[in-house]
Amino acid sequence: MLTLAIDTSNTTLSIALVEGNNVLYEITETAKNDHSKRLMPAIEKLFKEAGCQPKDLDLIAVAQGPGSYTGVRIGVTVAKTLAWTLKKPLVGISSLEILARNINEGGYVVPLFDARRQTVFAGIYDGKTYESIIADGHYDLEQLLDNLSKKDKKMYFLGNDVIKYWELIEDKLGNRAVKIENSELNIPHASILAKLAISREPIADIHHFSPAYHRLPEAEVNWMLEQKSKGLA
């Protein structure tokens, strides 16, 4: 099965062509705010280097969020468009689960992305089975850590944003918290996304498939607060 996988949900752009368990070609680059310019040329390069054509695809997989609103939207829109025009099945996978799969350790795996204002997008996964222990969501980091402090487990924190909060994490969890230092393990890899997607159910209605943002856009939150202050909501 030939799968095209796309992850633009954060600063890392990762795309891959995978046939079964064989990675034909993968591009993983980290840069800010230009996925809209880089994604389609990268996909064209991917097919050229792998010696394949879009019509050869059996499946398209995309990271559906959470993460950057713009990044998630770009990836999902391109994946939907390709799936619709090529008439190929589409599978969406949690951006956090993709990152969590980078390691396999006894204890918990905690992938997280900064969501600003001391909040994070995070999920808690069993480090061996990847069963969801705490569902993906938008969390106040301190409250999440207070919850985790009740668990007697090693906890492996993944993601480039962990460093921003490591002092707080270590203060709350002590030596139960492990910071993953390997830079390759702190970014998502589309080849992992592709392999996950093979065993998942395709989206039943591609047209209505939407990103999993896990929170309202900041502009919408601000508008709601403004309306509430005016007594309109």
N, C-alpha and C positions, 0 to 999 in steps of 0.2 A: 504494500500500500504506500503510495507516494503522497506525503503530507507536506504542505507548506505551513509553517508556523510563524506567527507574527507577535512580537511583544514590544510595544512602544509605551507601556503604561507608566514609565518613569524616565529618568534621564538616559538610561541605557536603551539603545535600539538593538534588538536581537531578532534575527530572522534565520530560518533554516529550512532546508529541504531534506527530509528524512524518508528513506524507503525501508519500511519495517523497523529494524533496530540500527540500520546503517545510515549514518549521517553523511549525506552526499556533499553538502556544503553549508557552512554556517558563517554568518556575519554578526559580530557583536561589537558595538561601538558605544562609547559614552560621550555625549555632548548635550548641551542644553538648548532647548527651545527651537530646534529646527527639524523635528521629525517630519513635518509636513513637506519639507524640501528634500529630505534624504530618503524617505521610505521607498517611493516608487523606483528611483534609480537603483537603490540597493536591491530591490526585488528583481529588477531586470538583470543586474549583475549576477545575482544568485542563480537564476535560470541559465544564464550564459555559461557560468563556471561549472555548473552541474551537468550541462549538456541536455537539459530538459526544456519542455515548453509547458505553458499554463494548461493546455488541453490535456496533458498527461496526468494531471493531478487526480487523486482519488479523494482527498480530504483537505480542508483548510481549518487551521486552528488559530485561535487568537486569545491573548491575555485580556480578560474582560474587566479588569480592575480588581481592587481599588488602586488609586495612584493619582497621577496628575490628570486633571480633567481633560486638558487639551491632548495629552499623550494618549490616554485611554480612548478618547473619542476618535482620534486619527486612526489608530490601529483597528478599532472595531468597524469604523466606516469603510476602510479599505478592504478588510476581510469580508464584510457583508457584500460589498460591491463585486468582489471577485467571485464569491460563492454564488451570487445571484446571476451574474452574467455567464459564468462558466457552467452553471447548474451542477455545482458540487456541494456536498454536505459540509456544514460548518459546526465546529465545536468551540465553546467558550470555556476557559479554565481560569480559576482565581489567580490573579497576579501573585498573591501571597503564597499560595500552594506551590506555584512554580519555583519560587525562591526557596521555600522550605525543603524542597526535594534535593537541594544541593548537598545536604549532609544526611547521614544516617547514624544516629547516636542514641544510646539509652537515655531516657529522660524526655524533656520537651524541647521542641524547636520553635523559636519565636521570631518569625520574619516580621519586620516592621518598616514602614515608610513614614517620614515626617509629614504631619498634617498641620503644622504650625500651632502656635499658642499652647504649647505643652500638650498637644494631642497627637495621636498617631493612628495610622491604619495598621492594624495588626491582627494576627490570628495565632492561636496556640495549637500546635500539632504534636501528636505522639511521635517521638523521634525514630521509631522503628516501623510502625504501621501507617503513620501519617493520618491516623484518625483525628478528626477535629476535636480538641479538648475545649477550647473557647472559640466560638465562631468568628470568622472574619468580621471586622467592624471598625468603626471610628471610635476611639477610646481616649478618655483623659488618661494620660500615661501614668500619673501618680496613682489613680484609682486602680488601674490595671495591675500595677506592680504590687499594690496592697493586696489585691486578690491572689496574685502569684506567690506572695510571701507566705501564704498559708500552705503551699505545696512543698512537700519534702522531695524535690526532684532537682537534678541538674537541668539548667535551662540554657540553651544555645541560641544566642541572639544574632540574627542575620540581617544584613542590609547596610548600604552605605551611610544611612542616617543614624545607625546605632551610636556612632562616636559622639553625636551631638548630645546624647542623653546618658552616656555611659556612667558618668559620675552619680547620677540619680539612681540608675539601675543597680549599680554596685552597692550604693548606700542602702537600698531597700532589700536587696537579695543576698548580699555578701558573696561568699565563695560558691553559692549555688548558681550564680550567673557566670556564663562563659561567653566572652566576646570572640567571635570568629575573625581571625586576623587575615586569612587568605583572601586577597582581593577578588579572585575568580569566584569564590564561594559567596561573595556578597552582592553579586549581580545575577540577574536572571539569564537563563540560556534557553533559546528557542528550541534547541534540540530536545530538551527535557519536556517542554510544552508539547512538542509533536508526539513524543512517546506516550505522554499521558492521554492525549486526545484520542489515540487509537482505540482505547478501551472505554471511552465515554459515549453517551448517547448524543447524536447530532441534534442541533436546534430544530424544533418542529416547524417553526415559522420564522424564517430568516428575516423577513421584512420587519417584524416586531421585536427582534432581538436588540437589546440595549445594554450599555455598560453597567457594571455594578459599582456605582460611585461610593455607596455607603454613607453619603452625606449630601446635603444640598450645596450647590455652589455658593461661595461666599457672597456674591452679589445678591443672590436670592435671599440668603439669610439676613443680610443688611436691609433689604427692602421689606421683609416681613417685620423686622424689629422697628423699622420706621413707621410702618402702617399701624403696628400695635401701639406705638407711642402716641399716634394721632387718634387712637380709639377706633381704628378702621378694621382691626382684625382681633 
